[in-house]
Amino acid sequence: MNCQEFLESMFEFRRGEGKPEERTRSQAHLASCARCRQELAETEACFSMMKSCCGAEKTPEGLELKLKELMTSCCGSRK
């Protein structure tokens, strides 16, 4: 798995979704990629802050998709 593939599947990964083999690939990638660990940590912090400040139990409709598009466009060139 490369960075772009991880970024494309990161939201499913953080929700605990996806096929077991994809989760294993994501975990292996994270073990070797500090940049993607940082992306995941920042994303977790963002959602945690939303939950604590806004009481949002569920991600607002379309937010994950928009964030994924932004991350892929600005970070997607990483391999």
C-alpha positions as CSV (number, residue, x, y, z in Angstrom):
1,M,0.0,0.0,0.0
2,N,1.2,3.5,-0.8
3,C,0.3,6.8,0.7
4,Q,-2.4,7.6,-1.8
5,E,-4.1,4.2,-1.3
6,F,-4.0,4.8,2.5
7,L,-5.5,8.3,2.2
8,E,-8.3,6.9,0.0
9,S,-9.2,4.3,2.6
10,M,-8.3,6.2,5.8
11,F,-11.8,7.1,6.9
12,E,-13.0,3.5,6.6
13,F,-9.9,2.5,8.5
14,R,-10.5,4.9,11.3
15,R,-14.1,3.7,11.6
16,G,-12.9,0.1,11.8
17,E,-14.5,-0.8,8.5
18,G,-13.2,-2.6,5.5
19,K,-11.9,-6.1,4.7
20,P,-9.5,-7.6,7.2
21,E,-6.8,-7.8,4.6
22,E,-7.2,-4.1,3.7
23,R,-7.0,-3.2,7.4
24,T,-3.8,-5.3,7.7
25,R,-2.3,-3.5,4.7
26,S,-3.2,-0.1,6.2
27,Q,-1.6,-1.1,9.6
28,A,1.5,-2.2,7.8
29,H,1.7,1.0,5.9
30,L,1.2,3.1,9.0
31,A,4.0,1.2,10.7
32,S,6.4,2.4,8.1
33,C,5.1,5.8,7.1
34,A,5.4,8.7,9.6
35,R,3.5,11.1,7.2
36,C,0.4,8.9,7.1
37,R,0.5,8.4,10.8
38,Q,0.5,12.2,11.1
39,E,-2.4,12.5,8.7
40,L,-4.4,9.9,10.7
41,A,-3.5,11.6,14.0
42,E,-4.6,15.0,12.7
43,T,-7.8,13.6,11.3
44,E,-8.6,11.9,14.6
45,A,-7.9,15.1,16.5
46,C,-10.3,17.0,14.1
47,F,-13.1,14.5,14.7
48,S,-12.5,14.4,18.4
49,M,-12.7,18.2,18.6
50,M,-15.9,18.2,16.6
51,K,-17.4,15.6,19.0
52,S,-16.3,17.5,22.1
53,C,-17.2,21.0,21.0
54,C,-20.3,20.3,19.0
55,G,-21.6,17.2,20.6
56,A,-21.4,15.5,17.1
57,E,-21.7,11.8,17.6
58,K,-22.0,11.2,13.9
59,T,-19.9,12.9,11.2
60,P,-21.9,15.5,9.3
61,E,-23.1,14.3,5.9
62,G,-20.5,14.8,3.2
63,L,-17.7,15.9,5.5
64,E,-15.6,12.7,5.1
65,L,-16.0,12.8,1.3
66,K,-14.9,16.5,1.2
67,L,-11.9,15.9,3.4
68,K,-10.9,12.8,1.4
69,E,-11.1,14.9,-1.8
70,L,-8.9,17.6,-0.3
71,M,-6.4,15.2,1.1
72,T,-6.1,13.3,-2.1
73,S,-5.7,16.4,-4.2
74,C,-3.0,17.9,-2.0
75,C,-1.3,14.8,-0.7
76,G,-2.2,12.3,-3.4
77,S,1.0,12.7,-5.2
78,R,2.9,11.0,-2.4
79,K,3.7,7.4,-3.0
